[in-house]
Amino acid sequence: MIEVMQPTRPGRPDPRAQAQQAQLAASLAGAVDLAAVKARSEAAARAQAAPPSSAAGPAGAPGAAVVDVTEETFQAEVLDRSFQVPVVLDLWAEWCGPCKQLSPVLERLAAEGGGSWVLAKVDVDANPALAQGLRVQGIPAVKAVWQGQLVAEFTGAIPEEQARQFVTELVRATTGDAIPGSGDGDGDGAAAEAEDPRLDVAEAALERGDLTAAEAAYQAILDAEPDHPVAGLALRQVQLFRRADEAGPDALAAADAAPDDVAAQTRAADFLLGTGDVEGAFDRLLDVVRRTAGDDRDQARRHLVELFGVVGDQDPRVAAARRQLTLALY
């Protein structure tokens, strides 16, 4: 399962991914292993150098809206490309009847998308290592990758309208319907943001595994510039990781032993989110909201909304959890 978070700056690892890496490495080896951060940064850089996806290119060609992917091209055509636009994996086989119903629908939708997303077709028989690595249980299987992370999936042939809704919500949640290279006028702002030396100071602290220094650096940026486009989210992420570190792995056992202790449930949710289990963190607090009332329910709701802010509204899992929260409340 791919588990890499979104960058806050073009070609740069985000605070959440760096904090995760630093915290894990520090606890296991007493030093920060930057291998994953470096690999991710390199993938983002390769994606920036590659041409944007286009529906005009011939199907199957690199950069086209529909590409055939093998184990050899998976890195470039799926992982690297997902730093530009969301990539939808269509895992199929020649003998699979439902695959032959779904694949043409996805190909047509990708062409209509005009480069806003890429359909990457994977023959599971020809690429068994990919199928195994992606934990394919049955086909057709569709998995969406955004910025190196698996963010949504479904199995089985579905009607065209449902498939259209799937990709529409995916694009809206990840890129806001923007197409790379379309000239949205934000280039100068993005360049200035990428060159902000104050962020370099904070990220250097994260690379050292020093969450306290990183928190102080981001807070200093916000004190001087309250509407800074990066520092606010970064600060919330670092604070989450500090809480997760303080909660420790015993938080889960403590929460399971005291299901009515809302504070214990929030600590457990912090720990789960801090270790990358986004759905687990959301589900735990949603369960509290469903079975409590009054102040307990409101405490769980507020904490869940705070975690939404840490993950970011662009993540499809946040949108799904928000819908579940609405149903639980009303």
Secondary structure as UniProt FT lines:
FT   TURN            10..11
FT   HELIX           15..29
FT   HELIX           35..49
FT   TURN            55..56
FT   TURN            59..60
FT   TURN            62..63
FT   STRAND          66..68
FT   TURN            71..73
FT   HELIX           75..80
FT   HELIX           81..83
FT   STRAND          87..92
FT   TURN            94..95
FT   HELIX           97..112
FT   TURN            113..115
FT   STRAND          118..123
FT   TURN            124..126
FT   HELIX           128..133
FT   TURN            134..135
FT   STRAND          141..146
FT   TURN            147..148
FT   STRAND          149..155
FT   HELIX           160..174
FT   TURN            175..177
FT   TURN            180..181
FT   HELIX           187..194
FT   HELIX           197..207
FT   TURN            208..209
FT   HELIX           211..224
FT   TURN            226..227
FT   TURN            229..230
FT   HELIX           231..247
FT   HELIX           250..257
FT   TURN            259..260
FT   HELIX           262..274
FT   TURN            275..276
FT   HELIX           278..291
FT   HELIX           294..311
FT   TURN            313..314
FT   HELIX           316..329
//
